[in-house]
């Protein structure tokens, strides 16, 4: 009996010692420990670290529940019912209202549950800062169309960012390729250049180098890229690795090419204008000198009546030539300054084509080409054909085109008029001026409508004019909601065709 009593006392002493040790470990733990009643959800006991973390005394804690520490009470209540034992990172509120980030590991029993809590506010802030920096870096790479890469010789592989995959593969994904696979992406014309540049940089132990080249993606896109490379060597000069950035400069290169082309075009335009001014002064002086000379002859006492009539005729021809040149300059200036006014009226096209015959016949005679045949072409099956156009500007286009045809055609026929075809619920008129002249080479067709441009070959004498007629025709066609184009072959003649997207009425 005595021995049993001593044994019981001994167990109580041992139990008390163990409890005190657990109590001491509980209180001195470096992280917060909270014991919570399952039935009331109130704190039964908290350690010193928990009191210091949240700012409440232990006595105050016994009046609180975990909901009083949460910034989202309803969410905590829901998760408490679920009794999840996985670690949870969430915000919490201290006694003074400060928001901290805590990591909670909870273990449940029948009567209570224990939460081990650590303050991860600084860790969370650092991690979030890194995440934001990574997001900003990815966004910068996306906007700037560049990615990072690294090459290790021991694996013979390039590793890179997702943005680099977007450049090479047209899709955002993980990036990895061998050196030979990388060469396979490079445009065949640039492949030797890129390989020799890399080899040269390593042979000369360069630490950095820059290379521009083109790649062809799996979808067939051709991209221009610029690669900035850095090279690291060991103490014996052997390659450790290469790394750097790769940027898609396709759009930038296209803009630069456009700017260079625009500059060349401006320089060419300036050259053409300079040439034009020289030609224009010559073109003005020529008819003026002729007119002055003929005036002197006309007033001479020894001039016969027949000679006087011939002089008057020549003065008239040169005055018409001078007037046409001045009118072209005025019209071109008005078009360029957007001051050309278009006045639409319903023009009866058959009468219009017929009315121009006498003027063209006079121009042909004045050019000394009486043997040329001028043939108007109209739709004789239609009694009347109307189109909404500016009659004056339509006449100007025909006059310029027929005048050019007369200049360049020495023999054969010049046909002018229109063709009409049904189109949807209405009709389409296509006007044309065709000649049997020398024609124009294909490579010159794109430039023929540019201002101040004239075409002639070694087999053909240079004709008079400032090179504005076709440019004016093009601008007038566009102003009247239409277009003009040319069909020509050397030795086969030329056909100028133009249409207007305005209503056509047939009676």
C-alpha positions in Angstrom: 0.0 0.0 0.0 2.8 2.3 1.0 4.8 1.3 -2.2 1.8 2.1 -4.3 1.4 5.5 -2.7 5.1 6.2 -3.3 4.7 5.1 -6.9 1.7 7.3 -7.5 3.5 10.3 -6.0 6.5 9.6 -8.2 4.4 9.5 -11.3 2.7 12.8 -10.4 6.1 14.3 -9.8 7.4 13.1 -13.1 4.2 14.3 -14.8 4.6 17.7 -13.2 8.2 18.0 -14.3 7.3 17.0 -17.9 4.3 19.5 -17.9 6.5 22.3 -16.6 9.1 21.5 -19.3 6.4 21.6 -22.0 5.0 24.8 -20.5 8.4 26.4 -20.6 9.0 25.3 -24.2 5.5 26.6 -25.1 6.1 30.0 -23.6 9.7 30.4 -24.9 9.0 29.2 -28.5 10.3 31.7 -31.1 7.0 31.5 -33.1 3.5 32.1 -32.0 1.5 29.2 -30.6 -2.3 29.4 -30.0 -4.5 26.8 -28.3 -8.2 27.2 -29.4 -11.3 25.6 -28.0 -13.2 23.7 -30.8 -16.7 24.3 -29.1 -16.4 28.1 -28.3 -13.7 29.0 -30.9 -12.0 31.1 -28.1 -8.3 31.1 -27.3 -7.5 28.8 -24.4 -3.9 29.8 -24.2 -1.3 31.7 -26.2 2.4 31.9 -25.7 4.6 35.0 -25.3 5.5 35.2 -29.0 1.8 35.3 -30.0 1.1 38.1 -27.5 4.0 40.1 -28.8 3.1 39.4 -32.5 -0.5 40.6 -32.1 -0.1 43.1 -29.3 -2.7 41.7 -26.9 -2.1 40.5 -23.3 -2.7 36.8 -22.6 -5.7 37.9 -20.5 -7.1 39.8 -23.4 -6.6 36.8 -25.7 -8.9 34.6 -23.6 -11.8 37.0 -24.5 -11.0 36.8 -28.3 -11.5 34.4 -31.1 -9.4 34.0 -34.4 -12.1 36.0 -36.1 -11.0 39.1 -34.1 -7.6 38.9 -35.7 -8.7 38.4 -39.3 -9.2 41.0 -42.0 -11.7 38.7 -43.6 -13.8 37.2 -40.8 -16.3 35.4 -43.1 -13.5 33.7 -45.0 -11.9 32.6 -41.8 -15.2 31.2 -40.4 -15.7 29.2 -43.6 -12.2 27.8 -43.6 -12.4 26.9 -39.9 -15.4 24.7 -40.6 -13.4 23.0 -43.3 -10.6 22.2 -40.7 -7.9 22.3 -43.3 -4.5 21.4 -41.9 -2.4 22.6 -44.9 -0.3 25.8 -44.2 -2.2 29.0 -45.0 -0.7 32.4 -45.8 -3.1 35.2 -45.1 -3.4 38.8 -43.8 -4.1 39.5 -40.1 -4.8 42.5 -38.0 -2.9 43.4 -34.8 -4.3 45.2 -31.8 -3.1 48.6 -33.1 -4.8 48.0 -36.5 -1.6 47.1 -38.4 -2.0 44.6 -41.2 0.6 41.8 -41.2 1.0 38.6 -43.3 1.1 35.4 -41.3 1.7 31.7 -42.1 -0.6 29.4 -40.1 -0.2 25.7 -39.6 -3.2 24.2 -37.7 -3.5 20.7 -36.1 -7.0 19.5 -34.9 -8.0 17.2 -32.0 -11.4 16.4 -30.5 -11.5 19.1 -27.9 -9.2 21.9 -29.3 -6.9 22.8 -32.1 -3.4 24.3 -32.1 -2.2 26.9 -34.5 1.5 27.6 -35.1 1.9 31.1 -36.5 5.0 32.8 -38.1 5.2 36.4 -39.3 6.1 36.3 -43.0 5.3 40.0 -43.7 8.8 40.9 -44.8 9.2 37.6 -46.7 5.9 38.3 -48.5 6.9 41.8 -49.3 10.2 40.7 -50.8 8.5 37.9 -52.7 5.8 40.3 -54.0 8.4 42.8 -55.0 10.3 40.2 -56.9 7.0 39.1 -58.6 6.2 42.6 -59.5 9.7 43.1 -60.9 9.3 39.9 -62.9 5.9 41.1 -64.2 7.4 44.5 -65.2 10.4 42.8 -66.8 8.1 40.5 -68.8 5.9 43.4 -69.8 9.0 45.4 -70.8 10.2 42.4 -72.9 6.8 42.1 -74.5 6.6 45.8 -75.3 10.2 46.0 -76.4 10.0 42.6 -78.2 13.1 41.3 -76.6 14.1 38.3 -74.5 17.1 37.0 -72.7 19.2 33.9 -73.6 22.1 31.9 -72.3 24.4 29.4 -74.1 26.4 26.7 -72.3 29.1 24.9 -74.4 28.9 21.7 -72.2 25.3 21.1 -73.2 25.5 22.9 -76.6 22.1 24.4 -75.9 20.5 27.8 -75.8 18.1 28.5 -73.0 15.9 31.6 -73.0 12.9 33.5 -71.8 9.3 33.0 -73.0 9.6 36.2 -75.0 12.5 34.7 -76.9 10.3 31.8 -77.9 7.7 34.4 -79.1 10.4 35.8 -81.4 11.7 32.5 -82.8 8.5 30.4 -82.7 5.7 33.0 -82.8 4.3 31.6 -79.5 5.1 32.2 -75.8 6.5 29.0 -74.3 9.7 27.7 -72.8 12.8 28.1 -75.0 15.6 25.6 -75.7 17.5 24.8 -78.8 20.9 23.5 -79.9 23.5 25.6 -81.7 22.7 23.8 -85.0 19.0 24.3 -84.5 19.7 28.0 -84.0 21.6 28.1 -87.3 18.6 26.4 -88.9 16.4 29.4 -88.0 18.8 31.9 -89.6 18.0 33.2 -93.1 20.2 31.3 -95.6 21.8 34.6 -96.8 22.8 35.5 -93.2 23.9 32.1 -91.9 27.6 32.2 -92.8 27.9 35.8 -91.5 26.4 35.0 -88.1 28.5 31.9 -87.6 31.7 33.6 -88.6 30.9 36.6 -86.3 30.4 34.3 -83.3 33.6 32.3 -84.0 35.6 35.5 -84.6 34.4 37.0 -81.3 35.5 33.9 -79.3 38.9 33.6 -81.1 39.7 37.2 -80.3 38.4 36.8 -76.7 35.9 39.6 -77.1 33.7 40.1 -74.0 30.8 41.7 -75.9 29.6 41.9 -79.5 26.5 42.8 -81.4 25.1 41.1 -84.5 22.1 41.9 -86.7 20.5 39.2 -88.9 17.2 37.7 -90.1 15.4 34.6 -89.0 12.6 32.5 -90.6 10.1 31.3 -88.1 8.3 27.9 -88.4 5.2 29.7 -89.8 7.4 31.3 -92.6 7.7 34.8 -91.1 10.9 36.6 -91.9 12.0 38.7 -88.9 15.0 41.1 -88.4 16.6 40.7 -85.0 19.5 42.2 -83.1 21.5 40.0 -80.6 23.6 41.6 -77.9 26.1 39.0 -76.6 28.3 38.8 -73.6 31.0 36.2 -73.2 32.6 34.8 -70.0 35.9 32.9 -70.0 37.8 31.0 -67.3 41.3 31.9 -66.2 42.7 29.9 -69.1 40.7 31.7 -71.7 38.2 28.8 -72.3 34.6 29.6 -72.9 32.4 29.3 -69.8 29.1 30.6 -71.3 27.6 33.3 -73.5 24.5 35.3 -72.6 22.6 38.4 -73.7 19.4 39.7 -75.2 17.7 39.3 -78.5 15.3 42.0 -79.8 12.8 41.8 -82.7 13.5 44.9 -84.8 11.3 43.9 -87.8 9.0 46.9 -87.5 11.9 49.3 -86.7 13.8 48.0 -89.7 10.6 48.5 -91.8 10.2 52.0 -90.6 13.9 52.8 -91.3 13.6 51.3 -94.8 10.4 53.4 -95.4 12.3 56.5 -94.1 15.2 55.8 -96.4 12.9 55.2 -99.3 11.0 58.5 -98.5 14.3 60.3 -98.3 15.4 58.9 -101.6 12.0 59.8 -103.1 12.3 63.3 -101.8 15.8 63.6 -103.2 14.6 62.3 -106.5 11.7 64.6 -106.4 14.0 67.5 -105.7 16.3 66.4 -108.6 13.3 66.1 -110.9 12.0 69.6 -109.8 15.4 71.1 -110.5 15.5 69.4 -113.9 11.9 70.5 -114.5 12.8 74.2 -113.7 15.6 74.0 -116.2 13.3 72.4 -118.8 10.4 74.7 -118.0 12.5 77.8 -118.6 13.6 76.3 -121.8 10.1 75.3 -122.8 8.9 78.9 -122.1 11.7 80.6 -123.9 11.3 78.4 -127.0 7.8 79.4 -128.0 8.4 83.0 -126.9 11.6 83.3 -129.0 9.7 81.8 -131.9 6.8 84.2 -131.5 9.1 87.2 -131.3 11.0 86.0 -134.3 7.9 85.5 -136.3 6.6 88.9 -135.2 9.8 90.5 -136.6 9.4 88.7 -139.9 5.7 89.5 -140.0 6.4 93.2 -139.7 9.2 93.1 -142.3 8.4 95.1 -145.5 9.6 92.3 -147.7 7.2 89.7 -146.3 4.7 88.4 -148.8 1.0 87.8 -148.0 1.5 84.0 -148.1 4.5 84.3 -145.7 2.4 86.5 -143.4 -0.3 83.9 -143.2 2.3 81.2 -142.4 3.8 83.4 -139.7 0.4 84.0 -138.1 -0.2 80.3 -138.1 3.1 79.6 -136.4 2.6 82.3 -133.8 -0.8 80.8 -133.0 0.7 77.3 -132.6 3.4 78.6 -130.3 1.0 80.7 -128.3 -1.2 77.6 -127.8 1.8 75.6 -126.7 2.8 78.3 -124.2 -0.7 78.6 -122.9 -1.0 74.8 -122.4 2.3 74.8 -120.5 1.2 77.6 -118.2 -2.2 76.0 -117.6 -0.5 72.7 -116.7 1.6 74.5 -114.1 -1.4 76.3 -112.6 -3.5 73.1 -112.5 -0.7 71.1 -110.9 -0.2 73.8 -108.3 -4.0 73.9 -107.5 -4.1 70.1 -107.2 -1.1 69.9 -104.9 -2.6 72.6 -102.7 -6.0 70.9 -102.6 -7.7 73.9 -104.3 -8.9 72.1 -107.4 -12.7 72.2 -107.4 -14.7 69.4 -109.0 -18.1 70.3 -110.4 -20.2 67.2 -111.2 -22.8 67.3 -114.0 -24.6 64.6 -116.0 -22.5 64.6 -119.2 -23.9 62.9 -122.4 -20.7 60.9 -123.3 -21.5 60.2 -127.0 -21.8 63.9 -127.8 -18.8 64.7 -125.6 -16.5 62.3 -127.5 -17.8 63.5 -130.9 -17.3 67.2 -129.9 -13.5 66.7 -129.3 -12.8 65.5 -132.8 -12.2 68.9 -134.3 -9.8 70.0 -131.5 -7.7 66.8 -131.8 -7.6 67.2 -135.6 -6.3 70.7 -135.3 -3.6 69.5 -132.8 -2.6 66.7 -135.2 -2.3 69.1 -138.0 -0.3 71.6 -135.9 2.1 68.7 -135.0 2.7 68.1 -138.7 1.2 64.6 -138.6 -1.7 64.8 -141.0 -1.3 61.2 -142.1 -2.2 60.0 -138.5 -5.6 58.5 -138.2 -7.8 59.7 -135.3 -10.7 57.4 -134.5 -13.4 58.2 -131.9 -15.0 55.1 -130.4 -18.5 55.2 -128.8 -21.3 52.7 -128.1 -23.4 53.2 -131.1 -26.0 50.7 -129.9 -26.9 53.1 -127.1 -28.9 56.2 -127.9 -27.5 58.2 -125.0 -25.0 57.5 -122.2 -24.8 59.8 -119.2 -22.2 59.9 -116.4 -21.8 62.2 -113.5 -18.4 63.8 -114.0 -16.7 67.2 -114.3 -16.9 67.8 -118.1 -14.0 70.3 -118.1 -11.7 67.9 -116.2 -12.8 65.0 -118.4 -11.9 67.0 -121.4 -8.6 67.9 -119.9 -7.7 64.3 -119.3 -8.6 63.3 -122.9 -6.7 66.3 -124.3 -3.5 65.4 -122.4 -3.7 61.7 -123.3 -4.5 62.3 -127.0 -1.9 65.1 -127.1 0.7 62.7 -125.8 -0.3 60.1 -128.3 0.1 62.5 -131.2 3.5 63.5 -129.9 4.9 60.0 -129.7 3.1 58.3 -132.6 4.5 58.9 -136.0 2.3 56.6 -138.0 -0.7 54.4 -137.6 -3.9 55.1 -135.6 -5.0 56.8 -132.4 -8.3 55.5 -131.0 -10.1 57.3 -128.2 -13.5 56.9 -126.5 -15.1 54.4 -124.1 -16.3 50.9 -123.6 -19.5 50.1 -121.6 -20.3 46.9 -119.8 -23.1 45.9 -117.5 -22.1 45.9 -113.8 -24.5 44.7 -111.2 -27.7 46.8 -111.5 -26.0 49.4 -113.7 -23.1 49.9 -116.1 -19.4 50.7 -116.0 -17.7 53.0 -118.4 -14.0 52.5 -119.2 -12.5 55.4 -121.1 -9.3 54.8 -123.2 -6.8 56.4 -125.5 -4.8 53.9 -127.6 -1.9 54.5 -130.0 0.4 52.6 -132.3 3.5 54.4 -131.0 6.8 52.9 -129.7 5.3 51.8 -126.4 6.9 51.9 -122.9 9.1 49.3 -121.2 7.5 47.5 -118.3 10.2 48.8 -115.8 9.1 52.4 -116.6 5.4 51.9 -116.1 5.3 52.6 -112.4 7.0 56.0 -112.8 5.1 57.3 -115.8 2.5 59.1 -113.8 5.0 60.9 -111.5 5.3 64.7 -111.9 8.2 66.0 -114.1 8.9 62.5 -115.5 9.2 62.0 -119.2 10.2 58.8 -121.0 12.0 58.6 -124.3 14.5 56.1 -125.8 17.6 56.5 -127.9 15.5 55.6 -130.9 13.0 58.3 -130.3 13.7 62.1 -130.3 12.9 64.0 -127.1 9.5 65.6 -127.4 8.5 69.0 -126.0 6.8 69.3 -122.7 7.4 69.6 -118.9 6.3 66.1 -117.9 3.2 67.2 -116.1 0.4 66.0 -118.3 0.1 62.4 -117.1 0.6 63.4 -113.5 -2.3 65.8 -113.9 -4.4 63.0 -115.5 -3.8 60.8 -112.5 -4.6 63.4 -109.9 -7.8 64.5 -111.7 -8.9 60.8 -112.0 -8.5 60.3 -108.3 -10.3 63.6 -107.5 -13.3 62.3 -109.6 -13.4 59.1 -107.5 -11.6 57.0 -110.2 -8.3 55.7 -111.3 -6.1 55.6 -114.4 -3.6 52.9 -115.6 -1.5 52.0 -118.6 -1.1 48.9 -120.7 1.9 49.0 -123.0 4.5 46.9 -124.7 7.6 48.2 -126.5 6.9 48.3 -130.2 3.2 47.5 -129.7 1.9 50.9 -128.7 0.2 52.1 -125.5 -3.3 52.2 -124.1 -4.2 54.6 -121.3 -7.5 53.6 -119.5 -9.4 55.3 -116.8 -12.7 54.9 -115.0 -14.8 56.9 -112.5 -17.0 55.4 -109.7 -19.9 57.7 -110.4 -23.5 56.9 -111.6 -24.0 55.9 -115.3 -27.4 56.2 -117.0 -28.2 54.6 -120.3 -31.2 55.5 -122.5 
